[in-house]
Amino acid sequence: MHESKNIYDEVAEELRHAPALPDLPLIVITALGRDATQAQLWPEHVLSEIHRITSALHADLASSVPRGEQRILNDAGHGFLHEDRPDAVLQAITDLLHRVDE
């Protein structure tokens, strides 16, 4: 609860006025699988809309830089992406490290 307390006012305001991202490799991992916590909070139609908006937002973020890429994971939930798909997280990190050397 404390973590998200200022997300919509202070943090969102900072992000709106932040400078553009630098030209660095970027991989945005979008977890669209079932998230048990979210499933307890919202009905299925709301979760579907959240996934649609999240995917579009992540696509915009990835396309905001020349070397951006979005990777969609339908088998990992938002809250535990690193536990559901550690292989995908490690692969993204490895790929980024290789791209920095290019």
N, C-alpha and C positions, 0 to 999 in steps of 0.2 A: 504494500500500500504506500509506504513512504517513497519507494523508488519512483512510482509514477505520479507522485503528488504534483510536481511542477512541469510535467511533460507537455501539457497543452498550452501553458502560458509562457513560462520562461524559456524552456528548451526550444519549443516550436518557434518562438520569436527569434531566438538566436539563429536557428537554422534558416529562417526566411531571409535574414540579412547576412548570411555567411558568404564568403567569396566562392567562386566556382571551384570545383575540384581540379587539382592539377592533372596534367597528362601523365598519369601513372597507370599501370595495369590494375584492373579492378574486376573482381568476380563477386557477384551478388548471388548468394544462395537463397532461394525462395522455397521455404518448407510449406508444402500444401497438404501434407498428410494429416491424419487424425491426431489432434492434440487433446488428450484427456481432460486437461484443465479447461480449455476453451469449450469442449463439448458439454461440460457441466454448467457453463455460464450462459450459453446461447443456443437457441434452437438451430436445426440444420439449415434452414433458409438464411439465417443471419450468418452462419459460418461460411456458407457458399458465397455470400456477398463480400464478407471479409477477405476470403481467398481471392476473389476476383479483383478487388481493389488493391490488395497487397501485391498480387502478381503484376498489375499495371504500374503501380508505384515503383516496384523493383526494376521493372523493364525500363522505366524512365530514368532511374538512377544509373543503371548500367549503360544506357545509351547516351548519358550526359558526358561521357569521356570517350576519346577515340579508341582506347583499348579496353572498353568495358564489355562484360559478358554476364548474362543471367543464366544461372543453372537452376532449373526447377526440379524439386524432389517431391514426388507424390507419395513417398513412403516414409516421410519424416515429419514429425510435428514441430510446431514453432518453438515450444518451450524446451524441447529436448533433442533438437537437431543434432547436437554434438554427441549425444548418446545413441540416437536412432541410426545415424549414418556417419560415424567417425571416419569411415573411409572416404566419403565425399568431402568432408571438411579437410582432411589431410591431403587429398588430391588437389583441392583448390589452392591450398597453401603451397604445395609443391609446384603447381603450375604457375602461380604468381612469382615464386622465386626464380623459376626458369625464364619467365618473361622479363624480369628486371634485368637479367643478364643479356638480353637481346639488344 
